[in-house]
Amino acid sequence: MLAIGAFRSSPLTPNAVWTLSGFQTIAADTGIWGALGSSVLYSGLTTVISLVAATGFAILNVRTDVRFRKIITPMMVTLAVVPNLFYVLAWSMLGSSEGGIISQGLKAIGMSEVTQYLNIMGWPGLVLVTAVKVTGLAYLLLIGPIRNLDPGVEDAAVMCGVPRLKAFRQITLPSLIPALSATGALLFVAGLETFEIPAMLGRPVGIEPLSVFIYGYLDSDLSPDYASATALSLVFVVVVALLLVLQARILGTRDFTTVGGKTRQHAPLSLPSAVRGSLNVILLGFFAVALVLPLAQIVIGSFQSYFGGYETWTLAHYVEAASNRRMQGAITATLFIAVLGGAVSALLSFTLAYVIHRYRGTKTALLFKIGTWVPATAPGIVLSISLLWMYLYTPGLRELFGTPWMMMLALIVATLPIAARAIEGSVVQIRTELEEAARISGASKTKSVLTITARLCLPSILSGWLLVGLMMSGRLDIPMMLQSTGNQTITTLTYAMYGRGEVAESAAAYCLYLACLLLVVCIVALTFRAYQHRQKRLVHSAQIGNAK
């Protein structure tokens, strides 16, 4: 539907005609080259910074005995769930030379003259805010593959006289190339699509990446130019195709399987006290900059009569949000979409990743691989228009328009690339010999996949479920196009409140939803921990029985 829309005058009118006007418009628009250059620079910088940071945090969590390493995963999960809209709003307040928390703190300690240099607008602020935000997503995509690495090969190199750091650099890191390249490609494409952050921190100073440029076609004063916007979005298909070719050339025919029948977990490395102390300071500093200050800004704003003011404080916004039936319905619908939709997306992604890597070279695997990338090639607003057109003209789905089911189906499609990248890194590390051993012992193909591969990938599947569910609850573009008056998500409702100037009220509504979401996350985490405890007890009982 996206490709068809590029050759149609409009996807939403019955009088649409076939035309090449979209391609003619973008070919004649000289501003597109500046937007394309800004997008590549913006996405490239944020991808490199977030990928390096996420890899370092994941290694600190898995391989070291740093004291505060246990806060890394909760910190990254929280960082990933915060919607871009509110995150960039908080940072725009923090970077304000007048009303932000940082400026207020500097004024309180007698450094008022420094506040004039606070300016979050422009390239430094744009790259910093995006890289910090994306680091949470990159970490959650990489923690599974890094945790699954078999330390046996690295230990063998150390026993042969190779220094630990050199063995890690030349053996362990290269085995992460599939996960790093897939995550890097996804982050690069996601950076090309990001709209909220560059629109608020870049557009006011003349920085317009491709996503903002495309939105300009849809936000025309005369009429939305769907054909040009959709035609320009096809550029993303070419970018993704080139990234896939590059990834294939990097990987070549090398074997990256590391999880076998005798795999064990890494033992934490004991670091010198000075190094451990420095890493603890870095962790706490990142935690403060990435989460504490932005979330504190939102929370403080929710208690103020207007967002950013420090004169009066009130609980009226929370009272209104808790008693508002539309708000209650929006929270319920968002939680429903996040929990059920995230589960469906994670299970579907595991199936796709399994076929892609177990049946590599077949047409089915190639089709599935393309299918897991295509939804990531269009900006959210263009993808939502394509899905809207498809659903309205598909018998059976038309009746679901405006319901949470329709929004959930669309969000599953939109988040499929993220779920697939979160899981495929673990699938590629599981040796086929484990399933073959089960088949020789009499297990069916389905049973061997479910009881061995799926169970070994269970941490990545669960993290993918959590990640996708959280991201579904924070998407704005797709629900905004597919909602109805009686069925809204928390993001569309709070965005509408913000558009009406009710900024403090929308901040209170978001904080209330975040509390509900954290409650659900805690319930899921406790359930998984209880399951792990039960499995350990069963294994222990079996060992005692065998000993007897």
N, C-alpha and C positions, 0 to 999 in steps of 0.2 A: 504493500500500500504506500510505503514511503517513496519507492521508485515511481509508481504510477502518479503520485501526487506531484512529482517534479515535472510531469508533462501535462498536468491539468491546471486549468485556471484557478480552481478552488475545490477543496475536498468537501465543502459543507453546503454546496448549492446544487440543486438538480439540473441547473442550466450550465454546468461546467462544460468546457470544450477542451479539446486537445490543443496544446500550444507549446512552443519553445520559448515563450516570453521570459520564463524564469531564468533559463541559461543565458539568454540575451542580456537580461538585466545585470546579472552578476559578472558577465564578461565585460560589460561597459562600465562597471562601477570600479573606479581606480582605488577606492578606499579599502577594498577587500584585501589587497596585498599587505597593507599596513596592519589590518586586523589579523591576517594569517600569521604575519611575523610576530605580532604581540602574543598570539596564542601559543605558538611554538616556544617562544622564549619563556613565557609565563608557565606553561605546562612542564617544560623541560627542567627549569630551575626547581619548581616545587616537587617534581618527581624525584630528582636526585637527592634533594635535601631530606625529604620524608622517607625515602627508601633507606638511606644511610642511617638515619636516626632510628627507624623502626627495627632494622637489623641489629643495631647496637643494643637497643632496649630488650629485644627478644633474647639475644645472647647473654646479656646480663641476668635475665630472669632464669634461663635454663642452665647456664654453665658456671655461674659464680655464686659466692656466698655473701653478696652485698646485702646489708641488713634490711634495706627498704625495698628489696626486689619484689616483695609480695604485693606492693601497691601498684606495680606496673600494669598488670592485666586489668584490674578495676579502673585504673586511670584511663587506659586506652579504650575500654568499652564505653565509659562515660563520654570520652572525647568523640567517639564515633557516633554516638546517639544524638548529640546536640545538633539540632537542625542548623544548616548554614545560615538561614535568615537571622536567627537569634544570636548565633555565635558572632557573625560579622556586626550585628547591631551592638552587641556588648563591646566588641573591640573598637568600634567607632566611638563609643562613649569613653572607653578607656584611653583612647588616643586623643581625646578632646583636651585642648589646653585650658578649658574653662571648668567643665563640670565633671570630668572623669575622676575615678578613684585615684589614679596615679597623680594627676595634677593636684587634687585635694591633699594627698599625702605630702607632696613636695612643698606645697604652700604651708602645711602645718609645721614643717621642720625648717622653715625659713629659706626655701630655695624657689621662691616664686619666679625668679628670672629664668630658671631652667624650663618652665612650662611653655615658654614661647617656642621652644624647639620641638615640642610634641606635635607630631603630625602623622597620623596613620595613613593618610591619603598618599598615593603614589606607589612606585615600584617596591621600595623596601617594605612598607606595610602590607601591600598586596601579597608579596611572596611570603613574608613571615607568617601572616595569619593563615594563608592557605596551607603552607607546609606544616604548620603545627596541627591544623585540623586534620589533614590527610594522614599524618603520622599514625593516628589511632587506627584508621582503616588498614594501612600497610602492616602495622604490627599484628593485627588480628588475622591477616592473610598469611603471615610468615611464621607465627608462633607454632602452628601445627607441624609444618615441615622441619623446623629447627629442632623441635622437641623429639621428632621421630628419627633424627640422625643417629646412626649406630656409631658409638665411640670406639669400636674395636679396631677399625682401620687406623684411626688417628693414634690410638694407644700402641699399635704395632710399630708405627713409624717412630714414636718416642722411644720404644724399647730398642730400636735399631740406632739410636743416637741422634735423632733429629730433634731439635728444640721444639717445645710444645707450641710456641707461637708460630714457628715456621710450618709445622705440621698442620696447624689450624688454617693457616693462610693458603697452603698449597693443596690440602686434601679436603678439609671440611667445607670451606667456602665454595670451591668449585662444584661440590656435590649439591649446592643450593641453587645452581644456575637455573634449573627449570622453574623453581618457585620465584626466584628473584626476577627472571625475565618476564614471566607471566604477570607477576604483580606490578612490575615496572611498566609493562605495556598497558595494563588496566588503569594504572594511576595516570599515565600520560593521556590516555583517551578521556578519562574522567576530568582531567584538568582542562582539556579542550572544551568540555561541555559545561563546566562550572559557570553558573550565571550570577548567583546572589552576591558572592564576594567581589568579583571584578565590577559588578554593576554599582556597588556601594562604595568601594574603595578606589576604583580605577576610573570609572566613567566621569566623575566630577572633575578630574584633572586631565582628561583627554585620552585615557588609556581604554581602548575598546577591543578586547579580544573577540574572537569569532562568534562566541555564544551571544555576547551583547550585540554584535553586529547583526546577527540573524534575528534577534528579538526586535531590532529596529524595523525590519521588514514587516513584522507582525503588528508592531505598535505604530503603524503609519497613521497620520492624521486623516487621510482620505479613506482608505480601505486596506485591510490586511493583505499583503502580497504573499499568499501561501505558496505560490509556484516558485518564487525566488528563494524564499526561506527553505523550502524543501529541496530545491535543486542545490543550494549551497551546503545543506546538510549531507548530501551525497559525497562531499569531499571527505567526510569522516570515514566513509567506507573504504576509500582509497588509502587513507592513513592507516586504518586497522589492517588492511591487506598487506601493506608494506611492513608493518610491525610483525605480523605473523611470519612473513618470509624471512625477516631479519632474525626472529627468534629461532626459526628452523635452521638457519645457517649457523647460528651460534651453537645450538645443541648438536647438530650433525647427527652422527650415528653412535655417539657415546652413551654408555650405560650409567644411569644415576641411581639405580636401586641400592638401598642401604639397609632396609629392614628385612631381616631373614629369620630363620628359625631360632637362632641363638642371640637375637638382638637384646641388648640391655640398655638401661638409661645412663645418661651421663652423671658422673659424680661431680658435685660442685667443686670448682677450683678455689683453693684457699689463697686469697690475694693478700699482699702486704697491707698493713694497717693504713699507711699513707694513701695508697691507691684506693683502698676500700672507702676511706673517708672522703676522698675527692669524688668518687662515683656517687656516694650518698648525697653529697651537696648538689651534684648535677641532677640527680633524680628529683630531689625536693625542689630545686629551682625550676625545672621543667614542669613539675606538678603545679607549682604556684602560678607560673606564667600561662600554662595551657588551660588550666581549669579553675583554680581558686579565684583569680582576679575576674575573668569573664563571668563566671557563674555568680560571684558576689555582686557584680554590677547588675545582673538581671534581678537577683533577689532583692537587692536594695531598691532598685527601681520599682519592683512590685509593691513595695510598702510606701511609695511616695505618691503624692497627689498627681504629679506628672513625672514621666520618666526622665531622669537626669537632674531633678531638683532635690535639694537637701533641706528645704525649709520645713516642710510638714510631713508627717508620717500617718499612715492609716491602714486598717485591716479591711476596709470596705470592699476592696477589689477581690479579696479572697472569699468574702461572704457572698458577694454577687456571683462569682464563678461557681462556687459549690452549690448554690441554690438554683442556678440556671439550668433548665431542662435541656436546652440545646447544647450546653457545655457537657452535661452528663452523657447525652447521646453521642457527642463527638468523641469523648474519651472512650466510651464502650466500643464504638465502631473502630476506633484506631487500635485498641488492644486486640480486638477480634482479628483485624487484618494482620497485625504484626505477629500474633501467635500462630494462627492457622496458615496464613500465607507464607510466613518464614519457614514453617515445617515442610510445606509442599515444595517450596523452592529448593530447600536443602536436599530433600530426598530425590527430587528430579535432577538436581545438579550432580549428585553422587552417581546416579545411573548414567548420565551423559559422560561424566569424567571416566567412568569405568569402561564404557564402550570406546571412547576416544583413545585410551591408552592400552587397552587389552586387544583391540582390533585395529591397531595402527596400520595405516596403508590402505585400508578398505574405503570404499565410497561412503559407506555409512558413517565411519569415524570422521571422514572429512566433512560430511554434511553436518554432523553433530557439532564439530568444532566451529564451523562457520556459524551455526545456529546459536552457540553460546556467546558469540562476539557481536553479531549483528545488532541486538538491542542496545549495545553500548555505542553504536556509531552515530546516533542522532541525539541532538540536545533534547532534554526532557520535554520542552514545550512542543517540539516538532514530533517527537515520538508519541506524545499524548494526542496530538491532532491525528496522526496516522491510526492510532488505536481507536480513537473515536469514530473515524470514518469506517474502519473495518467492522467494529461492533454494530454500528448503526445499519450496515448493509449485510450482516450475517444473521440468517434466520435462527431463532432460538436465543441468541445473545442480545437481541434488540430489547427483549422484555426485561433484561437485567440492568438496563441503563439507569443510572442514578441510585443504585443499591450498593451496599458494601461489597457484595459479591463481585460486581463489575470492577470496582476499584481494586479489589484484591487480585483478580485475574490480570489486570493491567500492571500492577506493581510486581507480580511474579515475573511477567515478561521483562519488565524494566530492570529488575535486580538479578536476573538469571546470570549475567556475566560475572557479577561479584560473587555469588554463591559458588559458581563453577570454579573461579580462581581460588576461592577459599578451600576447596576440597581436592582439586586435582593434584596439588602439590603432594598431598599425602598418598593418593592413589598410585602415583608414579613411583613411589618409594617402596611399595609392597611387592615383594618378589612373587612371581607366578608359581614358584616351587611350593609355596605354602598351600595354594589351592590344589595343585597337582597331587600333593601328598594326601589331601582329604579325598580327592576323587579316587585315588588308588585304594584308600581305605573303605570305599563304598558310598561316600557321600555324593549326592546329586550336584549338578552344576550350581543350581540356585542355592542349595544349602551351604556349599563351600563358600560361595560369595558372601552370603549373609552372616555366617558364623565365623568367618576368618577375615576377609578383606573389609567388610562393613564394620566389624567390631574393632579392628585395628584403626580404622579411619573414624571411629565414633567421636573422639575428641574434636577432630576437624569438622565433622558433620554437625555436632552440637554448637561449635563456635560459629559455623556458617549460618546455622539456624538463628542463633542469637544476633549475629551481625546483620543478617538480612532483615530480620524482624524489626530491629531497632532502626534500620535505615528506611524501611517501609513507613514506620510511624513518623519519620521526619521529612518525607517527600512532600513537596508542595505542588509541583507542576502538574503531575498526572491527576491526583484527586481534584485539583482545581478545575480541570477540564471535564471530569467524569462525574462530579458530584451533582446532587440535586438540593433543593432548599431544605428538605427534611433529612438528608444524609450527608453529613460533613465530617471531615477528620479534624483533629485538633489543630493541624497546621493551617488548613484553609480557614477555619473559624478565627484563629488568632491573627492570621494575616489580614482578614477582613476587618477585625477590630483595629489592627495597627493602621490600616488604610483610612479608617475613620478618625484617626488621631487618638484612639484609646490605647496608647502605648503602654501605660502602667497597667491597665486592665489586661492587656494581652500578655504582659510579663507574668502577672499573677496566675492567669489561666495556664500558661506554660509550666510554671513551677508546680502547680497542682497536678498537672498531667505527669510531670517528671517524677513526682512522689509515687503516683500509682504505678508507673513503669518500673521504678526501682523495686517496688514491692513484688511485682511479677518476676523480675530477674532474680530476686532473692529466693522466691519459691522454687524456681527452676533449678537454681544452683544447689539448694538444699536437697531437692529430689535427686539430682545427679550424684551428690555426695552420698546420700543414703543408698543409692544403687551400687556405687563403688564399694561401700562398706559391706553390703550384702554379698557382692561377688568375692571379696576377700575372705569373708567368713565361709563361703561355700568351698573356695580353694583350700582353705585351712582344714576344713572338715574332711575334704577328699584326701589331703595329705596324711591326716591322722589315720583315716581308714586304710590307706595303702600301707602305712607303717605297721598297722596291726595285722 
